[in-house]
Each structure stands twice: as C-alpha cells, then as structure tokens.
Amino acid sequence: MMRSSLIGKIEKARRYAQEPGRVTLSSLTANFHGENADHRVSYADGQWSCTCAFFGQWETCSHVMALQEMYRAELPTEALESFPEDIETGLKTGDH
C-alpha cells in the first residue's frame, strides 16, 4: 500500500513539473558565480538585492536580470521589472 501511494505522488509530481504555471516564487536566494566574483542574489518582499557593486548604484544588475530570465515563468510580474521606475521611464521616452 505504501509503495503505491508513493508511486502516485511521483506521477503527480511529474504532471506538476510539466505545468510551471502552478508555481509562483515569492522569494528566491541564489549564489551567483559571476565572471569576476561570486555574488548573493535574492528576491523577497517584492525587492531584489545583489551583493555586487553595480546593484548598489542602479538597483539592478546582470545577475538579477539573468535570474529574471531564468525564472520568468515562476516569478510574479513585479519581480520581472529590471530597472528602477525613474530610469525605465527615461529609457522609454529617450531621456538618457
């Protein structure tokens, strides 16, 4: 009986794995091995963070953008924004 229950759960997990829309990540922490150094990147409470120097100035970086692309289907819409609002507005209007 226990074995058939486990087999059923494995089959269900495989079906779920084929439907990534069932999952939305609310937080994420990753160790990112960059070209020059390792960085810790995280998404929690609607905010991204990264230990790289670029993120400190721009509030985004290549590490965040890579994770946004890698987990696009699983991240909430607000987590896919790459630029602070004022910079994104400037890029759209050509004020850069």
Protein Blocks (a to p, Z undefined) as FASTA:
>chain_A
ZZmmmmmmmmmmmmmmmmmmlpccfbdcdddddfkbccddddeehiacdfbfklmmnopa
fklmmmmmmmmmmpcfklmpfbdfklmmmmmnopZZ
